[in-house]
Amino acid sequence: MLDFLRHAESEFNRDPTIKTFDCGLSMAGKAQASLLGGDYDLVICSPLARAKRTLQLSKIVSPRVEFLDLAREVRTDPCDFLSGEVLRLETQDELTARVKKLRAVLETKIECHKRVLLLSHADLIWELTAEAFPSQEDPCGRKSDNPELIKNELAPPEKFGSWLKPGEFLRDV
């Protein structure tokens, strides 16, 4: 079983004009993170501060946690870069290749672990869950606390993914 979790509300989610590298959680995000929980055999977490802090403040329990660069947010804003990294935006081709690698890693992990959580970011989770559909319906029957499928305005019109709010789970993917 694989669950996705978007980090709790970040400083950037609260104020998208900030230019802080690797921003942390907002005060509301810290409170939100403290309400999150679950038991997992493995947690794969983005190395960005807002994801790591969400995990630290949550009631998520796992004997094993891996911080994986493949799980970080799409590099579009300063907050998506670790301190000291060069600000170079990720191309669509680079992102597509990274998502493909991450999918392969996740497939391997769910073969070895009964319950896996990927704690990541909105845009990356959207890319991971995006599929090309001939219509606007989701034939996969995905379950979510917020089952709304959002059309990504930058993607081809037939491409849809699951958009998660801060601190929201997408379960049993």
N, C-alpha and C positions, 0 to 999 in steps of 0.2 A: 504494500500500500504506500502511496506517495501523496503527501499533503504539501501544498504551497502556503506560505505565509508571507504577506507583505509586511515589512517593518512598520512599527508604530509611527505616528505623525512626527516628521522631522522639522527642523528649523526652516528648511527650504519649503516644505509643504505649507507651513504657516506663512512664510514670506518669500516668494519666488524671486525677489530682487536681491537677496543676499548673495554674496560672491565668496562665501567661506568654503575652503577646501574641506572635503570629508565632514560635512556638517553632522551634528548630533541630533538628538531628539529634542522636541519642544517640551515645555512643561506638561502640556496635555498628552504628548506622546509618551512621556515617562509614566504618567498615570495609566494610560491605555495599555502600555506594555505590562504593567503589573497585574493586569486582569487576564492576560493570555496564559494558556496552559495546555498541557498534553504530555503524554508519555510516548517516547520514540526510541527505537533501537539505534538510530543514527540521525543527527541533525547536520545538514550541510548548510553553511551560513556564508553570506557575503562577507568579505573582509572590511567593508565600509563601516564606519563608526555607528551609524544609525541602526544597522542590522545587528551588529554585535551587542549594542546597548539594549536593544529590544530583547535579545536572548537573555542577557544578564539580569534584566529586571523582571522577566516573565517567570511563570511557574512551569515552564517547559523543562521536562526531565529527560535526560538521555545519558547513557554511559559513554557515548562517543559523539564528539563534535568535530567537524572538519570545516576549516575556513578555506574556501575555494574561490580563487580569482575569477573563474568562469562564471560564478554566481553573482558577480557585482553588477551594478546598474549600467545601463547603456551610457556611454561617456558623451554627455551632451552639455553639462553644466559644471562649473567648478566644484560643486558639492559631490560630483561623481568621481572625483580624483582624490587619491591619497595625497597627503602633504608631501611636497617635493616632487611629485610626478609632473611631467610636461603636459600642458593642456593641449592635447591633440584629440579632436573629435573622432569617434569611431565611425567608419564608413559602413554602409549597409552590407557590403560584402564581408567585411570583418565581423560584423554582428551576426550575420547568417552563419558564418563558419563557427563562431563561438557557440551559438545556440546549438548547432549540430553536435559539437563536441560535448556540451553540457548534457544534451539528451542521451548521448552514448554513456556518459558517466552515470547518469541517473538510472538508466536501464541496468547497468552492472550493479549498482548499489541496491536496487530493489530486488535483485535476484539473491543477494547475500543477506539482506536485512528485512525483517517482517514489516516494520513501520519506519518510514523515512520522512523527514521533514526538510523541505528546502525553504530557508528563510532568506528572502531576497527582496526585489524591488519591483515596482509597478510595471515599468516598461519591459524589463527582462521577462517577468512572468507573462506579460501579454505576448511577447514574442514566442515564448515556450509553448503557450497554449494556442497560438494562432494557427489556424487551418484555412485552407481555401475551400469555401463552400459555394455550391451552385446557387444557393438561396440564402436568405437571411436567417434561416433556422439552424440551430446547433444539432446536427444528427448524432453527436457523441453523447448527448444526455448528461453533460457535466453538471455537477452539484456545487453550489456555492451559497454562502450566507447572503450574497448579493448576486443572483444568477444572471444579471443583466450582461448581455454581450455587447461590447462597444466597438463600433467601427473606427479603426485607426485612420485618421484623415490623411496620414502620410503613406499609407499602404494602398495596394491595389483595392478597388472597390469590393472585391469578393473575399478579402482577407479579414477574418475576425478573430479576436482573442478574448480572454477573460480579463477584465479590468478590476483590480481589487482596490478597495479603500484602505487607508492606513490601518494596520493591525487586523486585517481581514484574512481568514483562511479560505482556501479552495481545497476541499477534501476529496480523498479517494480518486485521484486523477489517474 
